[in-house]
């Protein structure tokens, strides 16, 4: 992915490896902040990083 600071919903979902519906659910729950530019919904790359850093770690051994 390029060096843009803002990502579309589709780009953010691809970055996280999740579907758009799941991403919209995270936004609705307030777990992922968004910004609006006209009709576009954008997510700041730093906010994605903070979201990922805040996810619980799976420390269980297989």
C-alpha positions as CSV (number, residue, x, y, z in Angstrom):
1,X,0.0,0.0,0.0
2,X,1.2,3.5,-0.7
3,X,2.2,6.2,1.8
4,X,-1.2,8.0,2.0
5,X,-2.3,8.9,5.5
6,X,-6.0,8.4,4.9
7,X,-7.6,5.1,3.7
8,X,-11.0,4.4,2.3
9,X,-13.2,1.8,4.0
10,X,-12.2,-0.8,1.4
11,X,-8.5,-0.1,1.8
12,X,-8.7,-0.2,5.6
13,X,-10.6,-3.5,5.5
14,X,-8.0,-5.0,3.2
15,X,-5.2,-3.6,5.4
16,X,-6.7,-5.3,8.5
17,X,-7.6,-8.4,6.6
18,X,-11.3,-8.2,7.5
19,X,-14.5,-7.6,5.6
20,X,-16.3,-4.2,5.1
21,X,-19.2,-5.3,7.3
22,X,-16.9,-6.1,10.2
23,X,-15.1,-2.8,9.7
24,X,-18.4,-0.9,9.7
25,X,-19.3,-2.8,12.9
26,X,-16.1,-1.6,14.6
27,X,-16.8,1.9,13.5
28,X,-20.4,1.8,14.9
29,X,-19.1,0.4,18.2
30,X,-16.8,3.3,18.5
31,X,-13.7,1.2,18.4
32,X,-12.3,2.8,15.3
33,X,-12.6,6.5,14.6
34,X,-13.4,7.8,11.1
35,X,-13.3,11.2,9.4
36,X,-15.8,12.4,6.8
37,X,-14.8,14.4,3.7
38,X,-18.0,15.1,1.9
39,X,-19.7,11.7,1.5
40,X,-16.4,9.8,1.8
41,X,-15.6,8.0,5.0
42,X,-11.9,7.9,5.7
43,X,-9.7,6.2,8.3
44,X,-6.3,7.6,9.4
45,X,-3.5,5.2,9.1
46,X,-2.3,6.1,12.6
47,X,-5.8,5.2,14.0
48,X,-5.5,1.8,12.3
49,X,-2.2,1.2,14.0
50,X,-3.5,2.2,17.4
51,X,-6.5,-0.1,16.9
52,X,-4.2,-3.1,16.0
53,X,-1.8,-2.3,18.9
54,X,-4.8,-2.3,21.3
55,X,-6.0,-5.8,20.3
56,X,-5.4,-8.6,22.9
57,X,-2.4,-10.8,22.2
58,X,-3.0,-14.5,21.9
59,X,-0.3,-16.1,24.1
60,X,-1.7,-19.6,24.0
61,X,0.6,-22.3,22.7
62,X,-0.8,-24.6,20.0
